[in-house]
Amino acid sequence: MSRFFILFFLFFISSGCVTIYNPVTEKREIYFIDENMEILIGKNFASQILKEKKVCLDKELNLYVKNIGRKIVSVSHRDYLKYHFYILDDKEINAFALPGGFVFVNKGLVDIANKDELAFCLGHEIAHICARHPVKRLQASLGIELLLNIALRNPKYADLRRGLDIIYKIIALGYSRQDEFLADSLGVYYSYKAGFNPYGAITLLKKLKRKERVRPLVFLSSHPPLEARIENIKKKIERLKKEKIALLEVN
């Protein structure tokens, strides 16, 4: 056995790598952190955001978002996770997900979206969590030591605050084009399965397109072009319609 493979094997054993079944890809994948650590990282980062950002206190609006979110979760690939939904009192149109089941949506987005559009938006973020995109993004960008210290909130770790800032920047940068298209497709699928109109995905993106013409939307810069996303979603909806027709014919 070559020296390279011996060193790789020793690193694999000592680093605490785990193989976890990804229900989205239907494959076993290698991660440096297990699901418990994933949840801890998300929890600790979420608590930091809630300390620093202004949260919307409208009980009715929060319940509205949570109810839609819970319906989406019930048909998702990781419905066993405990999900948390927060509305940030920010006029910017944005939404993002943290590892382990933490979803944030800005009030600016909630204000312009109807229930079907919001269902797609939440479905898109939940899809990132189900596919473990935040975990993959973080472990590819940060060292295992930093991730573990953030997860455990190690008081002796001098760079804890810096680590949280880095995580925020990484999440803000978004994911790969492939990951975003997958999240769109799953977002449509989840919203459809949960009883919402999947065309809400298209109407929401068209709204964003109109707003983008007036003023650039920062969070869209990390996503594929809106036209490409709309075309991808149209194809997904057509496939869902064909599957529904085929199922009705069988029954």
DAZI-V537529 format. One record per residue. N is the residue number from 0. RES is the residue in one letter. PSI is psi in radians with two decimals (999 if undefined). OMEGA is omega in degrees with one decimal (none if undefined). D_FIRST is the distance of its C-alpha to the first C-alpha in Angstrom with 2 decimals. Layout:
n->(N	N)
res->(RES	RES)
psi->(PSI	PSI)
omega->(OMEGA	OMEGA)
d_first->(D_FIRST	D_FIRST)
This chain:
n->(0	1	2	3	4	5	6	7	8	9	10	11	12	13	14	15	16	17	18	19	20	21	22	23	24	25	26	27	28	29	30	31	32	33	34	35	36	37	38	39	40	41	42	43	44	45	46	47	48	49	50	51	52	53	54	55	56	57	58	59	60	61	62	63	64	65	66	67	68	69	70	71	72	73	74	75	76	77	78	79	80	81	82	83	84	85	86	87	88	89	90	91	92	93	94	95	96	97	98	99	100	101	102	103	104	105	106	107	108	109	110	111	112	113	114	115	116	117	118	119	120	121	122	123	124	125	126	127	128	129	130	131	132	133	134	135	136	137	138	139	140	141	142	143	144	145	146	147	148	149	150	151	152	153	154	155	156	157	158	159	160	161	162	163	164	165	166	167	168	169	170	171	172	173	174	175	176	177	178	179	180	181	182	183	184	185	186	187	188	189	190	191	192	193	194	195	196	197	198	199	200	201	202	203	204	205	206	207	208	209	210	211	212	213	214	215	216	217	218	219	220	221	222	223	224	225	226	227	228	229	230	231	232	233	234	235	236	237	238	239	240	241	242	243	244	245	246	247	248	249	250)
res->(M	S	R	F	F	I	L	F	F	L	F	F	I	S	S	G	C	V	T	I	Y	N	P	V	T	E	K	R	E	I	Y	F	I	D	E	N	M	E	I	L	I	G	K	N	F	A	S	Q	I	L	K	E	K	K	V	C	L	D	K	E	L	N	L	Y	V	K	N	I	G	R	K	I	V	S	V	S	H	R	D	Y	L	K	Y	H	F	Y	I	L	D	D	K	E	I	N	A	F	A	L	P	G	G	F	V	F	V	N	K	G	L	V	D	I	A	N	K	D	E	L	A	F	C	L	G	H	E	I	A	H	I	C	A	R	H	P	V	K	R	L	Q	A	S	L	G	I	E	L	L	L	N	I	A	L	R	N	P	K	Y	A	D	L	R	R	G	L	D	I	I	Y	K	I	I	A	L	G	Y	S	R	Q	D	E	F	L	A	D	S	L	G	V	Y	Y	S	Y	K	A	G	F	N	P	Y	G	A	I	T	L	L	K	K	L	K	R	K	E	R	V	R	P	L	V	F	L	S	S	H	P	P	L	E	A	R	I	E	N	I	K	K	K	I	E	R	L	K	K	E	K	I	A	L	L	E	V	N)
psi->(2.35	2.77	-0.63	-0.83	-0.57	-0.80	-0.71	-0.74	-0.77	-0.69	-0.76	-0.76	-0.79	-0.43	-0.12	0.52	2.54	2.60	2.18	2.39	2.17	1.92	-0.35	-0.85	-0.24	0.64	2.77	2.24	2.67	2.27	2.64	-0.27	2.48	-3.08	-0.64	-0.74	-0.64	-0.81	-0.72	-0.75	-0.81	-0.74	-0.80	-0.65	-0.68	-0.73	-0.60	-0.72	-0.74	-0.44	-0.58	-0.43	2.65	2.22	2.45	2.21	0.10	1.85	-0.73	-0.73	-0.70	-0.72	-0.68	-0.84	-0.77	-0.70	-0.73	-0.78	-0.75	-0.63	-0.71	-0.78	-0.69	-0.36	0.14	2.99	-0.33	1.01	-0.21	-0.28	2.67	1.96	2.59	2.28	2.26	2.47	2.12	2.34	1.28	2.28	-0.32	2.47	1.96	2.75	2.59	2.80	2.54	2.81	2.54	0.08	0.43	2.09	2.24	2.38	2.34	2.57	-0.54	-0.59	-0.73	-0.66	-0.53	-0.17	2.42	-3.13	-0.64	-0.66	-0.70	-0.62	-0.73	-0.78	-0.85	-0.64	-0.67	-0.80	-0.69	-0.61	-0.71	-0.74	-0.78	-0.67	-0.02	0.56	-0.75	-0.69	-0.83	-0.73	-0.75	-0.77	-0.35	-0.41	-0.46	2.74	2.71	-0.60	-0.80	-0.77	-0.78	-0.70	-0.60	-0.74	-0.73	-0.08	0.89	1.97	-0.35	-0.13	1.89	-0.48	0.34	-0.82	-0.76	-0.70	-0.71	-0.68	-0.71	-0.75	-0.76	-0.76	-0.69	-0.79	-0.72	-0.52	-0.30	-2.93	-3.10	2.81	-0.75	-0.75	-0.69	-0.71	-0.69	-0.76	-0.65	-0.84	-0.78	-0.63	-0.72	-0.80	-0.82	-0.78	-0.67	-0.83	-0.52	-0.02	0.19	2.85	2.02	-0.35	-0.17	-0.51	-0.75	-0.79	-0.61	-0.82	-0.56	-0.63	-0.78	-0.63	-0.72	-0.72	-0.60	-0.56	-0.59	-0.83	2.24	2.33	2.06	-0.81	-0.37	-0.33	-0.37	0.09	2.82	2.83	2.51	-0.69	-0.74	-0.67	-0.73	-0.76	-0.73	-0.73	-0.70	-0.73	-0.70	-0.75	-0.70	-0.71	-0.70	-0.69	-0.73	-0.70	-0.67	-0.75	-0.75	-0.69	-0.71	-0.67	-0.66	-0.75	999)
omega->(-176.7	-179.9	-179.5	-177.5	176.4	179.4	178.9	-179.3	179.8	178.1	-178.6	-178.6	-173.9	-175.2	178.5	178.6	176.1	173.3	-176.6	177.8	177.7	-176.3	179.9	179.4	-177.3	178.4	171.7	-175.2	-177.6	177.0	176.3	178.1	179.9	-174.8	179.0	177.8	177.4	-179.7	179.7	178.7	178.8	-179.0	-177.4	178.1	178.6	-179.9	178.3	178.6	-178.4	176.6	-171.5	-177.3	176.8	-176.9	176.6	-175.7	179.0	-175.0	-178.6	-179.8	177.8	179.0	178.3	179.9	-178.9	-179.6	176.6	179.5	-178.9	177.4	178.5	-180.0	-175.3	179.8	-176.3	-178.6	179.5	-177.3	-178.5	178.2	173.5	-177.2	179.1	-178.6	-178.4	173.5	176.1	-177.9	-175.0	-177.8	177.8	177.8	-176.8	173.3	178.0	-178.8	175.1	178.8	170.1	173.5	-178.9	-175.6	178.4	176.2	179.2	178.9	178.4	178.7	179.4	-176.9	-176.0	-173.2	169.9	-172.9	179.9	178.2	178.4	177.9	177.1	-179.4	178.9	177.5	178.0	-179.0	177.6	177.4	176.6	-180.0	-179.0	179.9	-179.5	178.4	178.8	-179.8	-179.7	-178.4	-176.7	-177.3	175.7	-175.1	-176.6	174.9	180.0	-179.7	-179.7	-179.9	-178.8	178.9	175.9	-179.8	-176.7	-176.7	-178.1	-177.6	-179.6	-176.4	-172.7	-174.2	-177.8	-178.9	178.4	179.9	178.6	177.2	179.8	179.5	-179.9	-179.4	-179.7	178.7	-178.5	-179.9	177.6	-173.8	179.2	177.5	-179.8	179.5	-179.5	176.9	178.1	179.4	175.7	-178.6	179.0	177.8	176.3	-178.7	-179.5	-178.5	177.6	-179.6	-178.5	175.6	178.5	178.7	-177.2	178.3	174.8	178.1	-178.4	-178.7	178.0	-179.1	176.5	175.1	179.9	179.6	178.7	179.5	180.0	179.3	-178.7	-178.8	-179.2	177.0	-172.5	-173.4	179.5	-178.9	-179.7	-179.1	174.1	178.8	-176.5	-179.8	179.5	178.7	179.4	178.7	178.1	-179.6	178.0	178.9	179.2	179.6	177.9	177.9	179.0	179.0	179.1	178.9	179.4	178.8	179.6	-179.9	178.6	179.9	178.3	-178.8	none)
d_first->(0.00	3.82	6.67	8.33	6.67	6.92	10.37	11.24	10.76	12.83	15.30	15.74	16.61	18.79	20.62	22.18	21.27	23.12	23.23	26.88	28.69	30.64	33.84	34.66	31.55	31.12	27.37	25.15	24.21	22.22	24.54	24.47	27.85	29.20	32.65	34.52	33.28	34.12	37.65	38.01	37.11	39.63	42.24	42.10	42.22	45.02	47.05	46.81	48.05	50.91	51.97	52.07	53.24	56.59	56.32	58.82	60.96	62.72	62.24	63.26	60.88	57.96	58.74	58.95	55.46	53.97	55.58	54.18	50.74	50.80	51.75	48.79	46.42	47.74	46.37	43.12	39.54	39.37	42.90	41.95	41.41	44.43	45.50	47.75	49.96	51.70	54.23	54.26	57.76	56.81	58.59	55.50	54.08	50.59	48.34	44.81	42.45	40.38	37.38	38.36	41.72	43.89	45.97	48.40	51.06	53.70	57.35	57.82	55.69	57.31	60.73	60.19	58.34	59.95	58.30	56.43	55.13	54.10	52.38	50.21	49.51	48.45	46.50	44.59	43.65	42.84	40.60	38.54	38.16	37.35	34.60	33.35	33.88	35.03	31.90	29.59	31.80	31.85	28.19	27.45	30.15	30.08	27.69	26.93	28.98	32.02	31.87	31.70	34.52	36.61	36.01	37.08	39.78	38.80	42.09	40.35	38.32	40.35	38.96	39.75	42.64	40.72	37.90	40.49	41.99	38.66	38.08	41.58	40.95	37.68	39.49	42.44	40.35	39.64	36.80	35.49	37.89	35.92	36.06	39.78	40.58	38.80	40.79	43.96	43.34	42.60	45.55	47.81	46.45	46.83	50.33	51.37	50.12	51.90	55.18	55.49	56.36	53.16	55.29	55.46	52.18	53.91	57.10	55.21	53.20	56.46	58.10	55.32	55.72	59.44	58.84	56.20	58.92	61.11	58.56	54.77	52.91	50.16	47.77	47.92	46.34	42.92	43.46	43.57	47.08	49.59	50.57	47.02	46.74	50.10	49.15	45.91	47.99	50.64	48.09	46.77	50.36	51.11	48.15	49.41	52.90	51.71	49.74	52.88	55.09	52.77	52.76	56.56	56.92	54.79	56.87)
